[in-house]
Amino acid sequence: MSTKSQSVAGFHTLRQIESSKIFQGAVIAIIILSALTIGAKTYDLPALVEQTLTVLDNAITVFFLVEILFRFAACPAKRRFLLDGWNLFDTLVVIGSLIPLDNSDAVLLGRLLRIFRVLRLVSVVPELRFLINSLLKAIPRMGYIALLMFIIFYIYAAMGAMFFSHIDETLWGDVAIAMLTLFRVATFEDWTDVMYATMEHYPLSWLYYLTFIFLTAFIFLNMMIGAILEVMSEEQNARAAQQAHDERDEIARQLRAVQEQLQELSRQVGDRQE
């Protein structure tokens, strides 16, 4: 076997290992172990346990380094490896985890990046990647809804500061404070106490609160959810179309291979007859 054939076979082997469920399961298990290790370090533990966790953390860091190098070796287009957002995120987290924790200047950054290793679970599990990608693509649509919501917040905050500031300066002193109060109302955090306080002076002020809650908690929130669901539906349809296209390409490739075999057999039969 030639050197080129051996390299191709070795590359296919790496790809099969990288995409296997055993490899993916091992990576997920190590990520979960890393999360448990980070959580355990927040407790007061005996010195022996802390040393064990430190050794385990270093071993996890080495595993992630080997894993990212293995994925790079299995990537068909190595020059485009870091152009993928998830690969870039994983690489930065792994490189950041190499910061020694005994360096007092970088200890906070090192611990912070070790916490972000838990987020690697998103890049490993395809379903989580699908949810995050859909959410990111929905942000532009949600931005316009958020802008409209801010306008409504500002209008109601100006009205609240104008009419209710003499009732309670703490809640309605100015527009900024009034917007914080309205956020409390929108999240239903003891909003009835705020309403009853103003109703003592303005009995019809309940209309102010109910219309605000109706606009923010019901209409705009459902619009946000609808935007996300629409993008998720589009992404799901696009992924299904891509899978169908890949399946058609695979079937076409298999048919071409069968045709080539039949043509080869026909030539062999013709040669024997001659």
C-alpha positions in Angstrom: 0.0 0.0 0.0 1.3 3.4 -0.9 2.0 6.2 1.6 -0.9 8.3 0.2 -3.3 5.4 0.6 -2.1 4.8 4.2 -2.5 8.5 5.0 -6.1 8.5 3.6 -7.0 5.3 5.5 -5.5 6.8 8.7 -7.5 10.0 8.2 -10.8 8.1 7.7 -10.0 6.2 10.9 -9.6 9.4 12.8 -12.8 10.7 11.4 -14.7 7.5 12.4 -13.2 7.7 16.0 -14.0 11.4 16.3 -17.7 10.9 15.2 -18.2 7.7 17.2 -20.7 7.7 20.1 -18.0 6.3 22.4 -15.7 9.2 21.8 -18.5 11.8 22.1 -19.7 10.1 25.3 -16.3 10.1 26.8 -15.9 13.9 26.1 -19.3 14.6 27.6 -18.4 12.5 30.7 -15.2 14.4 31.2 -17.0 17.8 30.8 -19.5 16.7 33.5 -16.6 15.6 35.7 -15.0 19.0 35.2 -18.2 20.7 36.2 -18.4 18.6 39.4 -14.8 19.3 40.1 -15.3 23.1 39.8 -18.4 22.9 42.1 -16.5 20.8 44.7 -13.8 23.4 45.0 -16.3 26.0 46.3 -16.6 24.0 49.5 -14.2 23.8 52.4 -12.5 20.5 51.9 -9.6 18.7 53.6 -6.2 19.3 52.2 -5.9 15.8 50.8 -9.2 16.2 48.9 -8.1 19.6 47.5 -4.8 18.1 46.3 -6.7 15.3 44.6 -9.1 17.7 42.9 -6.1 19.7 41.7 -4.5 16.6 40.2 -7.8 15.7 38.6 -8.2 19.2 37.2 -4.8 19.0 35.6 -5.6 15.6 34.1 -8.9 17.0 32.7 -7.0 19.9 31.2 -4.5 17.5 29.5 -7.5 15.5 28.2 -9.1 18.5 26.7 -5.8 19.5 25.1 -5.4 16.1 23.5 -9.0 16.0 22.5 -8.8 19.4 20.7 -5.6 18.3 18.9 -7.3 15.1 17.9 -10.2 17.0 16.5 -7.8 19.2 14.6 -6.1 16.2 13.1 -9.5 14.7 12.1 -10.6 17.9 10.4 -10.6 17.6 6.6 -9.9 21.4 6.1 -7.4 22.2 8.8 -7.0 25.8 7.6 -10.7 26.4 8.2 -10.8 24.7 11.6 -10.8 27.9 13.6 -13.2 29.6 11.3 -15.9 27.5 12.9 -17.3 29.4 15.9 -17.6 26.3 18.1 -14.0 25.1 17.3 -12.7 28.6 18.1 -14.6 28.7 21.4 -13.3 25.2 22.4 -9.7 26.1 21.5 -9.8 29.4 23.5 -11.2 27.6 26.5 -8.6 24.8 26.3 -5.8 27.3 25.9 -7.1 29.4 28.7 -7.2 26.3 31.0 -3.5 26.0 30.6 -2.9 29.1 32.7 -1.2 27.9 35.9 -3.4 28.6 39.0 -0.3 29.2 41.1 0.3 32.5 39.3 -1.4 35.0 41.5 -1.8 37.6 38.7 -3.7 35.1 36.4 -5.4 32.9 39.0 -8.8 34.7 38.6 -8.7 34.4 34.8 -7.6 30.8 35.0 -10.4 29.9 37.3 -12.9 31.8 35.2 -11.9 30.0 32.0 -12.1 26.6 33.8 -15.7 27.5 34.7 -16.4 28.1 31.0 -15.2 24.5 30.2 -18.7 23.5 31.3 -20.1 25.4 28.2 -18.2 23.0 26.0 -21.1 20.6 26.6 -23.0 22.9 24.3 -20.4 22.5 21.5 -20.3 18.7 21.9 -24.1 17.9 22.0 -25.6 18.7 18.5 -29.1 19.4 19.9 -27.7 22.1 22.2 -25.7 23.6 19.3 -28.9 23.7 17.3 -30.7 25.6 20.1 -27.9 28.1 20.6 -27.5 28.7 16.9 -31.3 29.3 16.6 -31.2 31.7 19.5 -28.3 33.7 18.0 -30.0 33.9 14.6 -33.2 35.1 16.3 -31.4 38.0 18.1 -31.8 40.5 15.2 -35.6 39.9 15.1 -35.8 40.0 18.8 -33.8 43.3 18.8 -36.6 45.2 17.1 -39.1 43.7 19.6 -36.8 44.8 22.4 -36.5 48.3 21.0 -40.3 48.6 20.8 -40.5 47.3 24.4 -38.0 49.9 25.5 -40.1 52.6 24.0 -43.2 51.4 25.9 -41.1 51.2 29.1 -39.9 54.7 28.6 -43.3 56.1 27.9 -44.9 54.4 30.9 -41.9 55.4 33.1 -42.2 59.0 32.1 -45.9 58.9 32.9 -45.2 57.2 36.3 -42.6 59.7 37.3 -44.9 62.5 36.3 -48.0 61.3 38.3 -46.6 59.1 41.1 -43.3 60.7 42.1 -45.0 62.7 45.0 -46.4 59.4 46.3 -43.1 57.5 46.6 -39.8 59.0 45.5 -38.1 55.7 46.0 -40.1 54.0 43.3 -41.1 56.9 41.0 -38.5 59.6 41.6 -37.3 59.9 38.0 -37.5 58.1 34.7 -34.6 55.7 35.4 -36.0 54.6 38.8 -39.5 54.4 37.3 -38.2 52.0 34.6 -36.7 49.8 37.4 -40.1 49.8 39.1 -41.9 48.9 35.9 -39.4 46.0 35.4 -40.5 44.8 38.9 -44.1 45.1 37.8 -43.4 43.3 34.5 -41.9 40.4 36.4 -44.9 40.3 38.9 -42.6 40.9 41.9 -45.0 42.3 44.5 -46.5 44.5 41.8 -49.8 44.7 43.6 -48.2 46.6 46.5 -47.0 49.2 44.1 -50.4 49.4 42.5 -52.4 49.7 45.7 -50.1 52.5 47.0 -50.9 54.6 43.9 -54.6 53.7 44.0 -54.9 55.4 47.3 -54.4 58.7 45.5 -55.5 57.7 42.0 -58.3 55.1 42.2 -58.1 54.5 38.4 -54.4 54.0 38.3 -55.0 50.2 38.0 -55.6 50.9 34.3 -52.0 52.1 34.1 -50.6 48.9 35.5 -52.9 46.5 33.7 -52.3 48.0 30.3 -48.6 48.0 30.9 -48.6 44.3 32.0 -50.8 43.4 29.0 -48.4 45.0 26.6 -45.1 43.7 28.1 -45.9 40.4 29.8 -48.4 39.1 27.2 -47.9 40.7 23.8 -44.1 41.4 23.7 -43.2 38.2 25.5 -45.2 36.1 23.1 -43.7 38.0 20.2 -40.2 37.1 21.5 -41.2 33.4 21.8 -42.8 33.5 18.4 -39.6 34.9 16.8 -37.4 32.2 18.4 -39.8 29.4 17.4 -40.0 30.7 13.8 -36.2 30.7 13.5 -36.0 27.2 15.1 -38.6 26.0 12.6 -36.6 27.5 9.7 -33.4 25.9 11.0 -35.1 22.6 11.4 -36.4 22.7 7.9 -32.9 23.7 6.6 -31.3 20.9 8.5 -33.8 18.4 7.2 -33.3 19.6 3.6 -29.5 19.4 4.0 -29.8 15.8 5.4 -32.0 14.9 2.4 -29.5 16.4 0.0 -26.7 14.5 1.6 -28.7 11.3 1.4 -29.4 11.9 -2.3 -25.7 12.5 -2.9 -24.8 9.3 -1.1 -27.4 7.3 -3.1 -26.1 8.9 -6.3 -22.5 8.0 -5.3 -23.5 4.4 -4.6 -25.4 4.2 -8.0 -22.3 5.5 -9.8 -20.2 2.9 -8.1 -22.6 0.2 -9.1 -22.7 1.4 -12.6 -18.9 1.4 -12.8 -18.8 -2.1 -11.4 -21.4 -3.2 -14.0 -19.4 -1.6 -16.8 -16.2 -3.3 -15.5 -18.0 -6.6 -15.5 -19.3 -6.0 -19.0 -15.8 -5.3 -20.3 -14.5 -8.4 -18.6 -17.3 -10.5 -20.1 -16.6 -9.0 -23.5 -12.9 -9.7 -23.2 -13.6 -13.4 -22.3 -16.0 -13.8 -25.3 -13.3 -12.5 -27.7 
